[in-house]
Structure formats: structure tokens, C-alpha cells
Amino acid sequence: MSIDFLSLRVLGGLFLIYTAGSYVHAWYRLRHIKGPFLASFSYFWMLFNSMKHNQGDSCGDLANKYGNLVRIGPSDVLTADPSVIRRMNAARSRYGKSNWYKPLRFSSDYEFMFSLTDVGVHDRLKAQTSHGYAGKEVPTIEQDISEQIQILVELIRRKYISTKEFVPADLALLSQYFTLDAISKISFGEAFGYLKTENDTYGYMQTGDDIIFTTSLAADVPWLGRILGIPAVNNLIAPRSTDKQGMGVILGQVNVNYFPGALAEDLVAKRFAPDAKDEMDMLGSFKRHGLTARECRAEIPFQILAGSDTTARAIRVTLLYLMSSPRDYRALQKEIDDGISQGIISNPVQACEGRNLPYLQGVIYEGLRLSLPATILAMKEAPPEGDYIDDKFIPGGTRIGVAIKGVMRSTSVFGADAGLFRPERWLNLDPTQRRNMVDTAELIFGYGRFGCSGKPVALLELNMIFIELLRNFDFQIVNPQKPIEQSINTQGWVDKGMWVKITDRH
């Protein structure tokens, strides 16, 4: 039966009316909140924003342009207000985790704490894993981190010292090798060995970068997340335990020649064997607090990814800021040298000694807030009854993300020069002002029930590594015009080619 021309026109007209109505409906819901025009009725702004690889900057710039509350999608807003972020993430908050988190799973078979949207299950897992992630049940944690720092120092001294002959060193790689070895040592009792092999064995680092980009797109753009959530599609792109490279190695049964045993399935199988010993590392803590073998397998990939990429970014970019500001570089080095000569810094350094150095604390907090180790939107969902933010009504079900750059460069908290690396801003503060600045800067780790449990470990590493590096070496950036050859930002950062000249101070 043929369809006459009039019928086609009617169908076409109905389709156009439906499409126009859908766009108007999408626009109408949050019409009272300013933002990019394209974002008011479609997710293409978020798609294009993610694909430009500068998410942290662009979202922060929106907060600069439109204020602390910005519309970025049909049912999505951003906030750069620290008080709103704390309220959304508070222990008894009515806000939940939105569907933004679901695509962050490494595969459809593995649901881990960060990707869980069921708040009750999340809170149960958070309670069970918090002691492990914070390193509270790893008695050798400081010794383990110190050991990896010394391996890094020895590697630099053996291979990357410039004398009359210039020897380039890539701090982008070295910082990530260090954090991967540090997190694996305290997580599983044995370092992966990146610093010893200087090789991305099985392509984990490259594959991890690809996964971050893919999951970022799927998390930000709901219709992409739904497509990738289809089991048949997910199975095509998700890492498998049988893979020979990348995240699949972490998930599966691959005998890694520099690691005794294997990861995820094999490692967990050994820990849950009838004759298994109780190990004093993160994985051992998870087991002691009641995680099942399956839950442990699910946590391992995120444990490695989150515990390495973010801290590596903070280390290398903080060093970059120091190298770009000789006055700050020398001030920190003098504080370290004076501490050594006065006997208040031991060899190797202890974390408590680093915490007692005021200028170092300023450097660490400036580095954290300006390097933006994580730029995840971390979208929560407004409660069914809705909420008011900045005197504007937010309908129930609205996704609310964090413009972390806007938070970290708040002039009301950090001063008119908040975009400047200036460690002195942390000196000689009254207790109330300092508490406000510290609390705001530490929002880079999240907050409350949804905050990063690994924050103490990251701060432990930062309080030790800068002292050991600057007591032993001097660093100079090779190309001041382009200090990092490639810097890609979605939910996190992929930095490649941060070339420096290193000279020995001894």
C-alpha cells in the first residue's frame, strides 16, 4: 500500500512538532538558569566540551562568566559554591548519586564503590573500605612510600643527571611510575615495578587514558551512557580479564613478570584461599572488613587508577609551578635545607616532618588547587522535592556537577590573585581564615559521604616526595614556552612529555 504525499507531509509535520516540542520542554525546565545557549536544550554542548579535552578549564570559565550556578545541559547545572558542594555531599544529605556515575564502571560485570548509585550500598562499602583506602590498616605505609621515593631518587641519580652532557628526563612518566609503584605496594604488598623497568608493560597507562576519555563522554552525555550501557555494546569496548594489554591485565589472570602472581582474579583468589594469610595491606583490610571476593575484584582497577593518576598530576604540576617561579623554588629549598641542618628533617624524611614545614604546606595546597588533579563533574541528583541554590529553584532529578576550577580559584576564599601560584598566601593566617582555605582546597578530594577515602595517602606522598627530590636535585624545565608537550583533560589529565634537566646537588 502506497503512502500518498499528503500523508507524508502530515507525518513530517508531526515529527517537526514533536521535535520542536521536545526541545522547548528541555529548555523550559531550567530556563531561569544562565549558561551556553546550546546547553539549554541539548547535550551537544557537553559532548563538544568533552571532545575538546579541556573540561576543567571550560567548566571553570563558565563559572567565571555566569556565576556560581551555570546550566550546562537540559537537566544539568554546575556549581562553584563550596557551601553547596558540602551540602550535597553531607552525611545526611537528600542528594543522591546521579546516572552520571553508572558509565564509570570498567565493565558491566564490575560495580565498584565509586560507580554505585545505590546510596545505601555505597555507604556500606565506604564504611568497609575506608580504613584500607586511608592506609590506617597498613602499618608500613610510610615506609612503603619512602621506599618507592628512594627508588625514584636512585633512578634519577643513575640515569637522568645532567653534567656537561644534557640528559633529558620526562617528569610526566617518572611521576606516574612512582605513584603506580607506591599505590601497588601499599595496596597489594608488592610494587608493580614501573620504576625498575621504566616500561608500561601490557600498555596499562595508554589503555587507562583511553578508558578515562570514553567513560567521560558516556558519563557527561546520558544518551551516550545508555548506548554504552547496552551489554552487547559494553562487551565490545570494555576491558576483559583475558586481555593481554591494559586494564584487562588489572582485571584478569595475566602472569606479570615483575609482579608475584597476578592481579584482580588471581590475586583475589589467593587472598580468599582457605589457607591464605591475613595481609596488612589495603586488600587485606578490605577482606577483614567483610568485602566479598567479587567486591574486592571490582575495587582493584579503580584503586590503581585513582591512586596513581591524580597524585602524579599534583606532583609534576607543582614542580612545574616551582620551576616557573625561581623565588618560590628557592624559598622551599631553603626551608628544606634549613630543616636538615637543624636536625628537624631526617634521612629519609618522615611525613610528620613535612607537615611541620609551613612553606611546604603552602606549596602543596597551591599545587593541589591549581593543578586540578581531578576535574570530574561528580554529578549528584537533586532530591524529588527539589532544592534552592543561589535563590533559584532546582527541580527534583536535576543533575548538579562541580566546576572545580571555579572552586579552586575563588577570589572570595583565596584572594584577588587566586589564579597565581603564591605559597605565601598560606602563611601567617588567623585560624578561621586558614581553616576556610584548607577546607576549600581539600574539596579537590570531594567531601563527606562521597569524598575520596584515599586523601590521607595522597597527602602522605606529597609531604614526603618534594623534600626528597629538592634535597637531592635541582630541576629546570627544558621548554618554558611549552613545558608539557601534550595535556589532555576530561575527567582527569593525560600529560605527556614534561621534559626537564636535572642536576645533582651533592
Secondary structure as GFF3:
##gff-version 3
##sequence-region A 1 506
A	DSSP	alpha_helix	5	29	.	.	.	ID=ss1
A	DSSP	three_ten_helix	38	40	.	.	.	ID=ss2
A	DSSP	alpha_helix	44	51	.	.	.	ID=ss3
A	DSSP	alpha_helix	55	66	.	.	.	ID=ss4
A	DSSP	beta_strand	69	73	.	.	.	ID=ss5
A	DSSP	beta_strand	76	79	.	.	.	ID=ss6
A	DSSP	alpha_helix	82	89	.	.	.	ID=ss7
A	DSSP	beta_strand	96	97	.	.	.	ID=ss8
A	DSSP	three_ten_helix	99	104	.	.	.	ID=ss9
A	DSSP	three_ten_helix	113	115	.	.	.	ID=ss10
A	DSSP	alpha_helix	119	133	.	.	.	ID=ss11
A	DSSP	alpha_helix	141	159	.	.	.	ID=ss12
A	DSSP	beta_strand	168	170	.	.	.	ID=ss13
A	DSSP	alpha_helix	171	188	.	.	.	ID=ss14
A	DSSP	alpha_helix	194	197	.	.	.	ID=ss15
A	DSSP	three_ten_helix	201	203	.	.	.	ID=ss16
A	DSSP	alpha_helix	204	220	.	.	.	ID=ss17
A	DSSP	alpha_helix	222	228	.	.	.	ID=ss18
A	DSSP	alpha_helix	231	237	.	.	.	ID=ss19
A	DSSP	alpha_helix	247	251	.	.	.	ID=ss20
A	DSSP	alpha_helix	265	271	.	.	.	ID=ss21
A	DSSP	alpha_helix	282	288	.	.	.	ID=ss22
A	DSSP	alpha_helix	293	324	.	.	.	ID=ss23
A	DSSP	alpha_helix	326	341	.	.	.	ID=ss24
A	DSSP	alpha_helix	351	355	.	.	.	ID=ss25
A	DSSP	alpha_helix	358	371	.	.	.	ID=ss26
A	DSSP	beta_strand	380	381	.	.	.	ID=ss27
A	DSSP	beta_strand	387	389	.	.	.	ID=ss28
A	DSSP	beta_strand	392	394	.	.	.	ID=ss29
A	DSSP	beta_strand	399	402	.	.	.	ID=ss30
A	DSSP	alpha_helix	404	408	.	.	.	ID=ss31
A	DSSP	alpha_helix	411	414	.	.	.	ID=ss32
A	DSSP	three_ten_helix	423	426	.	.	.	ID=ss33
A	DSSP	alpha_helix	431	441	.	.	.	ID=ss34
A	DSSP	three_ten_helix	442	445	.	.	.	ID=ss35
A	DSSP	three_ten_helix	448	450	.	.	.	ID=ss36
A	DSSP	alpha_helix	455	472	.	.	.	ID=ss37
A	DSSP	beta_strand	473	477	.	.	.	ID=ss38
A	DSSP	beta_strand	486	489	.	.	.	ID=ss39
A	DSSP	beta_strand	493	496	.	.	.	ID=ss40
A	DSSP	beta_strand	499	504	.	.	.	ID=ss41
###
